Amino acid sequence: MSIGRALFNTLMVAAGFALCVVGPAATWTGARAWLMVGVFGIVHVIGTIRIASANPDLLRERARVGRHPGQPVADKVLLHAFSASYAAMIIVSSADGSRWHIWSAPAKAVSWAGLAIFAAGWWLVLRALETNAFAVRVVRHQPERGHRVTDTGVYRVVRHPMYAGLVAVMIGAPLWLGSTLGLLLAAAPIGSLALRILVEERILREHVAGYVQYTQRVRSRLIPGMW
């Protein structure tokens, strides 16, 4: 995949994210929503350029649509559950923070911390993709690509840094958008990710040489010292 095509795909994703954030606010002048979209776009453009340099084949694999041989049915269900609940959380957070105000919004300092957590989460996601050439969208063994254990960089800290980054994103977004309701709804996509980890680790333990030994070196799946 060319860098131009990769950046085009990234901008399309950013446009979709903008619709989910700006649309529910029912105004095109909401500075808070646009600032988050801007952070999303900048981090993703920089990340895409870095991934295209380190793992160009990964971008092609992640852009694949349709059937993925070897993907467990459980992962298909969990992937759809995550995508739907994540989108719903973003949409509700935007509508609640700008119009509904069902519960009191977080304090301003907490909100700004949320934006920082959101940005840091996406940086961690993209750093994981830059490091791990096998971080495709679906859970499956990839023998045709020489699937092997990745244990460098952020993978020295937790076994699933991409998911750890997404957890940070899902905590930071509703905090920045000022929605306590959205923060509670984040439990659904986070729960889907936790279940996907269990499915993914079963596949990796069974099929990827050295993964069991890796789990003994890096004990934490998602949060250092906790799980």
N, C-alpha and C positions, 0 to 999 in steps of 0.2 A: 504494500500500500504506500502510495506517495505521501509526502508530508502535507501536500496541498489537500489531498482527499481526507487525510486524517484530521486536519484542521477544519475542513468543511463539516465533517461529522461532528466534531466537538462544538462548533458554532450552532449546529442544528439541535444538539442536546441542550445547549445553553438557552436557545430560543424556547424550547419546550419547558425548561425550568422556569423561564421568565413568565410564561403563560400561567403556570401553576401558582406563581407567587404574586404577580401583578394583577392578573384577572380577578381573583376573588376579592381583592381589596376594593374593587369597583371604582378605582381612580387610577389615572396614568401619571399622577404627580406625587405618589407616595415615595418620599426619599428613602425611607427605611427599606422598602421592598427592592428598589432599584440598586441601592448600595449592596445588598446581599447578592443580587444578580450579577453586579459588577465584580464582586469578589469571586463568585463562582466562575465567571468567564475568564478572569485573569489567571486564576490558579489552574484551570483546566487547559488553557492555551499553553501556558508554560509547561505543565505536566505532559501534555501531548507531544510537544517538541522533544522533551527529554526521553519519553518512552519510544518515540520514533527513532531516536538515535541508539538507545540501548537494546530495545526489543521490537524491531519493526514488524516481525512476523506476528507478534501478540496482537497488535492493532487489527491485523487482517482476521485473525481468529475471533477476536471479540466482536467484530462487525458481522460475522456470519449469522444468517437468519435461517429458520427452518429447523429440520430435524438434526439432533446431535446424537450420533450413535454412542451408546454406553451411558447416557444420562439416566440415573434412576428415576422412577416415577415419583418417589418422595421428593426429589429435588425439583422436579417440574412443578409440583404443587406448592412447595415452599417458595420457589422463585416467583411464582405468580402472586402468592400471598404477600411476599415482601414488597413487590413492585406496587401492588394495589394499596397496601396499607401505608407505604411511604408517601405515595402521591396524595392519598387522602389526608395524611398528617400535615403535609405542606400546605395543601389547599385550605384545610380547616384553620391552621395556624394563621394564615394570611387573613382570612375572613374574620376570625375571632379577634385578632390583634388590631385590626383596622376598623371593624364595624360592630361585631357582636358584643365583645367585652363581657363574656359570660362570667369570668372570674377576674379578680384583680391582676393586672399585669405585673411582671417582675420589675424590681427596682431598676433605674437607669443603669447603674453600675453593673448589675447582673446581666442586663440586656447587652451591653457592650462586651462583657465577658462571653456571652453567647455567640456574638459575631466572631470573636477570636477563636472560640472552640470550633465553630463551623468551618472557618478557614483552615485551622490546623488539622481538622478531620479530613478534609479533602486533600490537603498536602500529604497526609499519611497514606490515604488510598492510592494516590498517584505515585508516591514513593514505592509502595509495595508493587505496583504494576511495573515500575521501572526496574525493580530488582528481580521479580519472579516472571520468567518467560512463560510459565504454565498457568498463570492466573486468568484463565478464560472465564466466560460468563456463567457457564454451567459446571456442575460437578460431574467429572468423568475422568477415567484413566486415559492418558494420551500417549500410548506406545508409539504411534506414528511420528510423534514429535520428540521421542527420546525422553519421556517424562522422568524426572529425577527430583530429589529433594532440594529445596532452596533453603539454605540456612545462613545466609549472609545478610548484612544490613539490618533492616528493621525486623527481619525474621529471627534475629538473635534474641529479641526481646519477648515477642509473643509469636505463637504459631500462625495466627490469622490477623496480621496487622491491617489488611484491607478492611476486614469486618470491624476491627477496633476503630479505624478511622470513620467508618459509616455510623457507628454508634455515637461518636463525637458529633458528627454532622446532624444526627437526628435529635441530639440534645441541644445543640447550639442554635439550630434554626428556629424552633418555637420560642426560645429565650429571646433571640434578637427580634423576632416579629411580635413579641409581647403577648404570647398566648400560653397561659397556664394549661388550658384545655389541650392545646397541641402537644405540650410536654407530656401530659398523661397518655395521649394517643400514641406517642412514640414507643410505648411499651409493646405494641403489636408488631411493627417491623423489626424491633430489636429482638423480640422473641422468635420471629421467623429466622433471623440470622443465627441465633443460638442453636436452633434445631438444624439449620443447614450445616453448621460446623460438625455436628454429630454425624450427619450423613456423609459429609466430605471426609472426615477422619476415618470412617469405616472403609471407604474406598481406598484411601491412601495407605492405610495400614495393610490392606490385603494385596495391593498391586504395586506399590512404589518401594523399591529396595531402599532400606536405610531409614524409612519414615518412623518405625517403632523406636529406633535408637535416637532419632531426632527428638521425639516426644520425651525421652528421658533426659535429654540435655536442656531442652526448653520446656519447662513444666506448664507454663501459662498458655491457655488458648487465646484469650481475649484481653484480660486485664491482669497485668503483672501482680502476682501475689494473691489474687482473688479466684480467678477461674481461667 
